[in-house]
Amino acid sequence: MLPPLVSTAKKGLKVVRAEVRGQLTVTDPVTFAHTLTEGLGKARSYGVGLVLVRK
């Protein structure tokens, strides 16, 4: 787990983050492409929920 992001502008706003490492096998290319472009989770509008994939 990464340290949470805590807003200094909006009291009570806290976003929990995680880093996952491993090997990925894509079984549904359409859903995978959507997740890469749109992100995942509730905090997408705060700039988190992005997915980074490295080869």
PQR file of N, CA, C, O and H, with PARSE charges and radii, in Angstrom:
ATOM      1  N   MET A   1       0.839  -1.183   0.000 -0.4000 1.5000
ATOM      2  CA  MET A   1       0.000   0.000   0.000 -0.0000 2.0000
ATOM      3  C   MET A   1       0.882   1.243   0.000  0.5500 1.7000
ATOM      4  O   MET A   1       1.923   1.298   0.655 -0.5500 1.4000
ATOM      5  N   LEU A   2       0.435   2.226  -0.748 -0.4000 1.5000
ATOM      6  CA  LEU A   2       1.098   3.522  -0.771 -0.0000 2.0000
ATOM      7  C   LEU A   2       0.435   4.425   0.259  0.5500 1.7000
ATOM      8  O   LEU A   2      -0.704   4.171   0.653 -0.5500 1.4000
ATOM      9  H   LEU A   2      -0.411   2.182  -1.280  0.4000 1.0000
ATOM     10  N   PRO A   3       1.117   5.469   0.703 -0.5600 1.5000
ATOM     11  CA  PRO A   3       0.486   6.384   1.655  0.2800 2.0000
ATOM     12  C   PRO A   3      -0.763   7.024   1.050  0.5500 1.7000
ATOM     13  O   PRO A   3      -0.795   7.303  -0.149 -0.5500 1.4000
ATOM     14  N   PRO A   4      -1.792   7.257   1.868 -0.5600 1.5000
ATOM     15  CA  PRO A   4      -3.007   7.885   1.335  0.2800 2.0000
ATOM     16  C   PRO A   4      -2.759   9.338   0.948  0.5500 1.7000
ATOM     17  O   PRO A   4      -1.868  10.000   1.480 -0.5500 1.4000
ATOM     18  N   LEU A   5      -3.570   9.814   0.010 -0.4000 1.5000
ATOM     19  CA  LEU A   5      -3.551  11.228  -0.366 -0.0000 2.0000
ATOM     20  C   LEU A   5      -4.582  11.942   0.493  0.5500 1.7000
ATOM     21  O   LEU A   5      -5.741  11.531   0.548 -0.5500 1.4000
ATOM     22  H   LEU A   5      -4.294   9.276  -0.422  0.4000 1.0000
ATOM     23  N   VAL A   6      -4.166  13.003   1.159 -0.4000 1.5000
ATOM     24  CA  VAL A   6      -5.070  13.764   2.020 -0.0000 2.0000
ATOM     25  C   VAL A   6      -5.123  15.193   1.494  0.5500 1.7000
ATOM     26  O   VAL A   6      -4.090  15.834   1.298 -0.5500 1.4000
ATOM     27  H   VAL A   6      -3.225  13.336   1.114  0.4000 1.0000
ATOM     28  N   SER A   7      -6.321  15.675   1.271 -0.4000 1.5000
ATOM     29  CA  SER A   7      -6.504  17.017   0.728 -0.0000 2.0000
ATOM     30  C   SER A   7      -6.293  18.068   1.800  0.5500 1.7000
ATOM     31  O   SER A   7      -6.748  17.922   2.935 -0.5500 1.4000
ATOM     32  H   SER A   7      -7.160  15.155   1.430  0.4000 1.0000
ATOM     33  N   THR A   8      -5.592  19.137   1.423 -0.4000 1.5000
ATOM     34  CA  THR A   8      -5.453  20.284   2.323 -0.0000 2.0000
ATOM     35  C   THR A   8      -6.541  21.313   2.039  0.5500 1.7000
ATOM     36  O   THR A   8      -6.822  22.174   2.873 -0.5500 1.4000
ATOM     37  H   THR A   8      -5.222  19.256   0.501  0.4000 1.0000
ATOM     38  N   ALA A   9      -7.154  21.221   0.854 -0.4000 1.5000
ATOM     39  CA  ALA A   9      -8.188  22.182   0.465 -0.0000 2.0000
ATOM     40  C   ALA A   9      -9.581  21.747   0.928  0.5500 1.7000
ATOM     41  O   ALA A   9     -10.380  22.577   1.360 -0.5500 1.4000
ATOM     42  H   ALA A   9      -6.926  20.522   0.177  0.4000 1.0000
ATOM     43  N   LYS A  10      -9.864  20.473   0.838 -0.4000 1.5000
ATOM     44  CA  LYS A  10     -11.195  19.973   1.199 -0.0000 2.0000
ATOM     45  C   LYS A  10     -11.063  19.061   2.412  0.5500 1.7000
ATOM     46  O   LYS A  10     -10.522  17.960   2.313 -0.5500 1.4000
ATOM     47  H   LYS A  10      -9.215  19.798   0.487  0.4000 1.0000
ATOM     48  N   LYS A  11     -11.552  19.516   3.541 -0.4000 1.5000
ATOM     49  CA  LYS A  11     -11.403  18.778   4.791 -0.0000 2.0000
ATOM     50  C   LYS A  11     -12.112  17.421   4.713  0.5500 1.7000
ATOM     51  O   LYS A  11     -13.255  17.324   4.266 -0.5500 1.4000
ATOM     52  H   LYS A  11     -11.992  20.411   3.621  0.4000 1.0000
ATOM     53  N   GLY A  12     -11.418  16.397   5.150 -0.4000 1.5000
ATOM     54  CA  GLY A  12     -12.000  15.063   5.202 -0.0000 2.0000
ATOM     55  C   GLY A  12     -11.793  14.233   3.944  0.5500 1.7000
ATOM     56  O   GLY A  12     -12.169  13.061   3.918 -0.5500 1.4000
ATOM     57  H   GLY A  12     -10.490  16.475   5.514  0.4000 1.0000
ATOM     58  N   LEU A  13     -11.207  14.806   2.908 -0.4000 1.5000
ATOM     59  CA  LEU A  13     -10.985  14.063   1.670 -0.0000 2.0000
ATOM     60  C   LEU A  13      -9.699  13.263   1.797  0.5500 1.7000
ATOM     61  O   LEU A  13      -8.620  13.827   1.984 -0.5500 1.4000
ATOM     62  H   LEU A  13     -10.902  15.758   2.930  0.4000 1.0000
ATOM     63  N   LYS A  14      -9.822  11.943   1.694 -0.4000 1.5000
ATOM     64  CA  LYS A  14      -8.683  11.052   1.813 -0.0000 2.0000
ATOM     65  C   LYS A  14      -8.844   9.961   0.758  0.5500 1.7000
ATOM     66  O   LYS A  14      -9.894   9.324   0.679 -0.5500 1.4000
ATOM     67  H   LYS A  14     -10.698  11.485   1.542  0.4000 1.0000
ATOM     68  N   VAL A  15      -7.810   9.746  -0.052 -0.4000 1.5000
ATOM     69  CA  VAL A  15      -7.852   8.755  -1.114 -0.0000 2.0000
ATOM     70  C   VAL A  15      -6.790   7.692  -0.816  0.5500 1.7000
ATOM     71  O   VAL A  15      -5.610   8.009  -0.668 -0.5500 1.4000
ATOM     72  H   VAL A  15      -6.957  10.264   0.012  0.4000 1.0000
ATOM     73  N   VAL A  16      -7.212   6.451  -0.733 -0.4000 1.5000
ATOM     74  CA  VAL A  16      -6.300   5.348  -0.464 -0.0000 2.0000
ATOM     75  C   VAL A  16      -5.757   4.829  -1.788  0.5500 1.7000
ATOM     76  O   VAL A  16      -6.496   4.702  -2.764 -0.5500 1.4000
ATOM     77  H   VAL A  16      -8.171   6.193  -0.854  0.4000 1.0000
ATOM     78  N   ARG A  17      -4.448   4.527  -1.816 -0.4000 1.5000
ATOM     79  CA  ARG A  17      -3.806   4.079  -3.050 -0.0000 2.0000
ATOM     80  C   ARG A  17      -3.126   2.733  -2.820  0.5500 1.7000
ATOM     81  O   ARG A  17      -2.851   2.341  -1.686 -0.5500 1.4000
ATOM     82  H   ARG A  17      -3.848   4.630  -1.023  0.4000 1.0000
ATOM     83  N   ALA A  18      -2.861   2.037  -3.922 -0.4000 1.5000
ATOM     84  CA  ALA A  18      -2.144   0.762  -3.848 -0.0000 2.0000
ATOM     85  C   ALA A  18      -1.264   0.595  -5.072  0.5500 1.7000
ATOM     86  O   ALA A  18      -1.546   1.137  -6.140 -0.5500 1.4000
ATOM     87  H   ALA A  18      -3.084   2.356  -4.844  0.4000 1.0000
ATOM     88  N   GLU A  19      -0.200  -0.161  -4.897 -0.4000 1.5000
ATOM     89  CA  GLU A  19       0.668  -0.522  -6.012 -0.0000 2.0000
ATOM     90  C   GLU A  19       0.686  -2.043  -6.079  0.5500 1.7000
ATOM     91  O   GLU A  19       1.006  -2.712  -5.096 -0.5500 1.4000
ATOM     92  H   GLU A  19       0.029  -0.601  -4.029  0.4000 1.0000
ATOM     93  N   VAL A  20       0.350  -2.573  -7.218 -0.4000 1.5000
ATOM     94  CA  VAL A  20       0.300  -4.019  -7.404 -0.0000 2.0000
ATOM     95  C   VAL A  20       1.341  -4.390  -8.455  0.5500 1.7000
ATOM     96  O   VAL A  20       1.371  -3.811  -9.541 -0.5500 1.4000
ATOM     97  H   VAL A  20       0.091  -2.030  -8.016  0.4000 1.0000
ATOM     98  N   ARG A  21       2.185  -5.346  -8.130 -0.4000 1.5000
ATOM     99  CA  ARG A  21       3.197  -5.809  -9.081 -0.0000 2.0000
ATOM    100  C   ARG A  21       2.963  -7.279  -9.358  0.5500 1.7000
ATOM    101  O   ARG A  21       2.592  -8.047  -8.470 -0.5500 1.4000
ATOM    102  H   ARG A  21       2.161  -5.817  -7.248  0.4000 1.0000
ATOM    103  N   GLY A  22       3.187  -7.654 -10.599 -0.4000 1.5000
ATOM    104  CA  GLY A  22       3.017  -9.060 -10.960 -0.0000 2.0000
ATOM    105  C   GLY A  22       2.898  -9.217 -12.459  0.5500 1.7000
ATOM    106  O   GLY A  22       3.245  -8.319 -13.226 -0.5500 1.4000
ATOM    107  H   GLY A  22       3.488  -7.030 -11.320  0.4000 1.0000
ATOM    108  N   GLN A  23       2.409 -10.353 -12.856 -0.4000 1.5000
ATOM    109  CA  GLN A  23       2.225 -10.652 -14.271 -0.0000 2.0000
ATOM    110  C   GLN A  23       0.733 -10.607 -14.583  0.5500 1.7000
ATOM    111  O   GLN A  23      -0.092 -11.119 -13.826 -0.5500 1.4000
ATOM    112  H   GLN A  23       2.126 -11.082 -12.232  0.4000 1.0000
ATOM    113  N   LEU A  24       0.407  -9.987 -15.706 -0.4000 1.5000
ATOM    114  CA  LEU A  24      -0.985  -9.798 -16.101 -0.0000 2.0000
ATOM    115  C   LEU A  24      -1.275 -10.581 -17.370  0.5500 1.7000
ATOM    116  O   LEU A  24      -0.512 -10.528 -18.334 -0.5500 1.4000
ATOM    117  H   LEU A  24       1.077  -9.571 -16.321  0.4000 1.0000
ATOM    118  N   THR A  25      -2.374 -11.299 -17.360 -0.4000 1.5000
ATOM    119  CA  THR A  25      -2.860 -11.969 -18.566 -0.0000 2.0000
ATOM    120  C   THR A  25      -4.219 -11.377 -18.899  0.5500 1.7000
ATOM    121  O   THR A  25      -5.156 -11.481 -18.107 -0.5500 1.4000
ATOM    122  H   THR A  25      -2.994 -11.341 -16.576  0.4000 1.0000
ATOM    123  N   VAL A  26      -4.327 -10.762 -20.057 -0.4000 1.5000
ATOM    124  CA  VAL A  26      -5.574 -10.130 -20.475 -0.0000 2.0000
ATOM    125  C   VAL A  26      -6.491 -11.194 -21.078  0.5500 1.7000
ATOM    126  O   VAL A  26      -6.135 -11.845 -22.060 -0.5500 1.4000
ATOM    127  H   VAL A  26      -3.566 -10.677 -20.700  0.4000 1.0000
ATOM    128  N   THR A  27      -7.663 -11.365 -20.487 -0.4000 1.5000
ATOM    129  CA  THR A  27      -8.641 -12.329 -21.002 -0.0000 2.0000
ATOM    130  C   THR A  27      -9.815 -11.636 -21.671  0.5500 1.7000
ATOM    131  O   THR A  27     -10.563 -12.267 -22.419 -0.5500 1.4000
ATOM    132  H   THR A  27      -7.953 -10.836 -19.689  0.4000 1.0000
ATOM    133  N   ASP A  28      -9.987 -10.343 -21.410 -0.4000 1.5000
ATOM    134  CA  ASP A  28     -11.061  -9.570 -22.019 -0.0000 2.0000
ATOM    135  C   ASP A  28     -10.465  -8.252 -22.532  0.5500 1.7000
ATOM    136  O   ASP A  28     -10.437  -7.265 -21.797 -0.5500 1.4000
ATOM    137  H   ASP A  28      -9.380  -9.831 -20.803  0.4000 1.0000
ATOM    138  N   PRO A  29      -9.991  -8.226 -23.781 -0.5600 1.5000
ATOM    139  CA  PRO A  29      -9.309  -7.043 -24.307  0.2800 2.0000
ATOM    140  C   PRO A  29     -10.160  -5.776 -24.297  0.5500 1.7000
ATOM    141  O   PRO A  29      -9.626  -4.686 -24.091 -0.5500 1.4000
ATOM    142  N   VAL A  30     -11.445  -5.889 -24.509 -0.4000 1.5000
ATOM    143  CA  VAL A  30     -12.318  -4.704 -24.538 -0.0000 2.0000
ATOM    144  C   VAL A  30     -12.381  -4.067 -23.151  0.5500 1.7000
ATOM    145  O   VAL A  30     -12.229  -2.852 -23.022 -0.5500 1.4000
ATOM    146  H   VAL A  30     -11.879  -6.774 -24.676  0.4000 1.0000
ATOM    147  N   THR A  31     -12.601  -4.868 -22.124 -0.4000 1.5000
ATOM    148  CA  THR A  31     -12.657  -4.352 -20.754 -0.0000 2.0000
ATOM    149  C   THR A  31     -11.308  -3.801 -20.329  0.5500 1.7000
ATOM    150  O   THR A  31     -11.244  -2.768 -19.662 -0.5500 1.4000
ATOM    151  H   THR A  31     -12.725  -5.855 -22.229  0.4000 1.0000
ATOM    152  N   PHE A  32     -10.230  -4.474 -20.705 -0.4000 1.5000
ATOM    153  CA  PHE A  32      -8.888  -4.007 -20.375 -0.0000 2.0000
ATOM    154  C   PHE A  32      -8.616  -2.640 -21.005  0.5500 1.7000
ATOM    155  O   PHE A  32      -8.103  -1.743 -20.336 -0.5500 1.4000
ATOM    156  H   PHE A  32     -10.281  -5.313 -21.246  0.4000 1.0000
ATOM    157  N   ALA A  33      -8.951  -2.474 -22.272 -0.4000 1.5000
ATOM    158  CA  ALA A  33      -8.762  -1.196 -22.957 -0.0000 2.0000
ATOM    159  C   ALA A  33      -9.597  -0.100 -22.304  0.5500 1.7000
ATOM    160  O   ALA A  33      -9.128   1.028 -22.158 -0.5500 1.4000
ATOM    161  H   ALA A  33      -9.368  -3.202 -22.816  0.4000 1.0000
ATOM    162  N   HIS A  34     -10.817  -0.416 -21.915 -0.4000 1.5000
ATOM    163  CA  HIS A  34     -11.685   0.560 -21.236 -0.0000 2.0000
ATOM    164  C   HIS A  34     -11.084   0.972 -19.895  0.5500 1.7000
ATOM    165  O   HIS A  34     -11.091   2.156 -19.556 -0.5500 1.4000
ATOM    166  H   HIS A  34     -11.199  -1.333 -22.034  0.4000 1.0000
ATOM    167  N   THR A  35     -10.572   0.026 -19.139 -0.4000 1.5000
ATOM    168  CA  THR A  35      -9.963   0.324 -17.844 -0.0000 2.0000
ATOM    169  C   THR A  35      -8.717   1.183 -18.004  0.5500 1.7000
ATOM    170  O   THR A  35      -8.480   2.087 -17.203 -0.5500 1.4000
ATOM    171  H   THR A  35     -10.567  -0.935 -19.414  0.4000 1.0000
ATOM    172  N   LEU A  36      -7.918   0.907 -19.031 -0.4000 1.5000
ATOM    173  CA  LEU A  36      -6.725   1.725 -19.266 -0.0000 2.0000
ATOM    174  C   LEU A  36      -7.082   3.161 -19.627  0.5500 1.7000
ATOM    175  O   LEU A  36      -6.387   4.089 -19.215 -0.5500 1.4000
ATOM    176  H   LEU A  36      -8.110   0.172 -19.681  0.4000 1.0000
ATOM    177  N   THR A  37      -8.139   3.357 -20.380 -0.4000 1.5000
ATOM    178  CA  THR A  37      -8.504   4.710 -20.810 -0.0000 2.0000
ATOM    179  C   THR A  37      -9.333   5.469 -19.779  0.5500 1.7000
ATOM    180  O   THR A  37      -9.215   6.690 -19.670 -0.5500 1.4000
ATOM    181  H   THR A  37      -8.704   2.603 -20.715  0.4000 1.0000
ATOM    182  N   GLU A  38     -10.162   4.769 -19.029 -0.4000 1.5000
ATOM    183  CA  GLU A  38     -11.068   5.429 -18.079 -0.0000 2.0000
ATOM    184  C   GLU A  38     -10.605   5.370 -16.628  0.5500 1.7000
ATOM    185  O   GLU A  38     -11.070   6.162 -15.809 -0.5500 1.4000
ATOM    186  H   GLU A  38     -10.258   3.778 -19.118  0.4000 1.0000
ATOM    187  N   GLY A  39      -9.701   4.451 -16.290 -0.4000 1.5000
ATOM    188  CA  GLY A  39      -9.281   4.280 -14.901 -0.0000 2.0000
ATOM    189  C   GLY A  39     -10.247   3.379 -14.154  0.5500 1.7000
ATOM    190  O   GLY A  39     -11.189   2.838 -14.734 -0.5500 1.4000
ATOM    191  H   GLY A  39      -9.323   3.808 -16.956  0.4000 1.0000
ATOM    192  N   LEU A  40     -10.001   3.224 -12.855 -0.4000 1.5000
ATOM    193  CA  LEU A  40     -10.885   2.390 -12.049 -0.0000 2.0000
ATOM    194  C   LEU A  40     -11.014   2.956 -10.647  0.5500 1.7000
ATOM    195  O   LEU A  40     -10.147   3.698 -10.184 -0.5500 1.4000
ATOM    196  H   LEU A  40      -9.236   3.663 -12.383  0.4000 1.0000
ATOM    197  N   GLY A  41     -12.088   2.606  -9.981 -0.4000 1.5000
ATOM    198  CA  GLY A  41     -12.324   3.061  -8.617 -0.0000 2.0000
ATOM    199  C   GLY A  41     -13.112   4.358  -8.532  0.5500 1.7000
ATOM    200  O   GLY A  41     -13.367   5.024  -9.535 -0.5500 1.4000
ATOM    201  H   GLY A  41     -12.792   2.003 -10.356  0.4000 1.0000
ATOM    202  N   LYS A  42     -13.489   4.695  -7.308 -0.4000 1.5000
ATOM    203  CA  LYS A  42     -14.321   5.874  -7.049 -0.0000 2.0000
ATOM    204  C   LYS A  42     -13.566   7.191  -7.169  0.5500 1.7000
ATOM    205  O   LYS A  42     -14.176   8.232  -7.412 -0.5500 1.4000
ATOM    206  H   LYS A  42     -13.282   4.154  -6.493  0.4000 1.0000
ATOM    207  N   ALA A  43     -12.243   7.159  -7.000 -0.4000 1.5000
ATOM    208  CA  ALA A  43     -11.475   8.402  -6.927 -0.0000 2.0000
ATOM    209  C   ALA A  43     -10.918   8.860  -8.272  0.5500 1.7000
ATOM    210  O   ALA A  43     -10.004   9.684  -8.306 -0.5500 1.4000
ATOM    211  H   ALA A  43     -11.747   6.314  -6.802  0.4000 1.0000
ATOM    212  N   ARG A  44     -11.447   8.346  -9.370 -0.4000 1.5000
ATOM    213  CA  ARG A  44     -10.952   8.731 -10.697 -0.0000 2.0000
ATOM    214  C   ARG A  44     -11.016  10.241 -10.910  0.5500 1.7000
ATOM    215  O   ARG A  44     -10.122  10.815 -11.532 -0.5500 1.4000
ATOM    216  H   ARG A  44     -12.189   7.677  -9.342  0.4000 1.0000
ATOM    217  N   SER A  45     -12.044  10.878 -10.412 -0.4000 1.5000
ATOM    218  CA  SER A  45     -12.194  12.324 -10.629 -0.0000 2.0000
ATOM    219  C   SER A  45     -11.158  13.137  -9.859  0.5500 1.7000
ATOM    220  O   SER A  45     -11.011  14.336 -10.098 -0.5500 1.4000
ATOM    221  H   SER A  45     -12.771  10.413  -9.908  0.4000 1.0000
ATOM    222  N   TYR A  46     -10.442  12.500  -8.942 -0.4000 1.5000
ATOM    223  CA  TYR A  46      -9.397  13.183  -8.185 -0.0000 2.0000
ATOM    224  C   TYR A  46      -8.004  12.894  -8.740  0.5500 1.7000
ATOM    225  O   TYR A  46      -7.002  13.245  -8.116 -0.5500 1.4000
ATOM    226  H   TYR A  46     -10.561  11.526  -8.748  0.4000 1.0000
ATOM    227  N   GLY A  47      -7.937  12.257  -9.906 -0.4000 1.5000
ATOM    228  CA  GLY A  47      -6.649  12.007 -10.540 -0.0000 2.0000
ATOM    229  C   GLY A  47      -5.999  10.696 -10.146  0.5500 1.7000
ATOM    230  O   GLY A  47      -4.845  10.443 -10.493 -0.5500 1.4000
ATOM    231  H   GLY A  47      -8.751  11.972 -10.412  0.4000 1.0000
ATOM    232  N   VAL A  48      -6.723   9.868  -9.433 -0.4000 1.5000
ATOM    233  CA  VAL A  48      -6.208   8.541  -9.096 -0.0000 2.0000
ATOM    234  C   VAL A  48      -7.101   7.499  -9.745  0.5500 1.7000
ATOM    235  O   VAL A  48      -8.128   7.841 -10.332 -0.5500 1.4000
ATOM    236  H   VAL A  48      -7.660  10.073  -9.152  0.4000 1.0000
ATOM    237  N   GLY A  49      -6.727   6.252  -9.649 -0.4000 1.5000
ATOM    238  CA  GLY A  49      -7.490   5.208 -10.333 -0.0000 2.0000
ATOM    239  C   GLY A  49      -6.920   4.917 -11.704  0.5500 1.7000
ATOM    240  O   GLY A  49      -7.494   4.152 -12.479 -0.5500 1.4000
ATOM    241  H   GLY A  49      -5.893   5.974  -9.172  0.4000 1.0000
ATOM    242  N   LEU A  50      -5.777   5.537 -12.002 -0.4000 1.5000
ATOM    243  CA  LEU A  50      -5.139   5.295 -13.283 -0.0000 2.0000
ATOM    244  C   LEU A  50      -4.357   3.992 -13.218  0.5500 1.7000
ATOM    245  O   LEU A  50      -3.905   3.582 -12.149 -0.5500 1.4000
ATOM    246  H   LEU A  50      -5.310   6.159 -11.372  0.4000 1.0000
ATOM    247  N   VAL A  51      -4.204   3.356 -14.350 -0.4000 1.5000
ATOM    248  CA  VAL A  51      -3.515   2.077 -14.426 -0.0000 2.0000
ATOM    249  C   VAL A  51      -2.263   2.255 -15.283  0.5500 1.7000
ATOM    250  O   VAL A  51      -2.333   2.778 -16.396 -0.5500 1.4000
ATOM    251  H   VAL A  51      -4.571   3.690 -15.218  0.4000 1.0000
ATOM    252  N   LEU A  52      -1.134   1.823 -14.764 -0.4000 1.5000
ATOM    253  CA  LEU A  52       0.114   1.862 -15.498 -0.0000 2.0000
ATOM    254  C   LEU A  52       0.560   0.433 -15.736  0.5500 1.7000
ATOM    255  O   LEU A  52       0.683  -0.354 -14.797 -0.5500 1.4000
ATOM    256  H   LEU A  52      -1.077   1.398 -13.860  0.4000 1.0000
ATOM    257  N   VAL A  53       0.803   0.100 -17.000 -0.4000 1.5000
ATOM    258  CA  VAL A  53       1.238  -1.248 -17.360 -0.0000 2.0000
ATOM    259  C   VAL A  53       2.574  -1.115 -18.075  0.5500 1.7000
ATOM    260  O   VAL A  53       2.711  -0.329 -19.012 -0.5500 1.4000
ATOM    261  H   VAL A  53       0.703   0.740 -17.762  0.4000 1.0000
ATOM    262  N   ARG A  54       3.541  -1.877 -17.634 -0.4000 1.5000
ATOM    263  CA  ARG A  54       4.867  -1.861 -18.265 -0.0000 2.0000
ATOM    264  C   ARG A  54       5.160  -3.239 -18.846  0.5500 1.7000
ATOM    265  O   ARG A  54       4.721  -4.268 -18.332 -0.5500 1.4000
ATOM    266  H   ARG A  54       3.429  -2.515 -16.873  0.4000 1.0000
ATOM    267  N   LYS A  55       5.913  -3.215 -19.930 -0.4000 1.5000
ATOM    268  CA  LYS A  55       6.301  -4.494 -20.534 -0.0000 2.0000
ATOM    269  C   LYS A  55       7.711  -4.833 -20.147  0.5500 1.7000
ATOM    270  O   LYS A  55       8.229  -5.873 -20.554 -0.5500 1.4000
ATOM    271  H   LYS A  55       6.269  -2.379 -20.348  0.4000 1.0000
TER
END
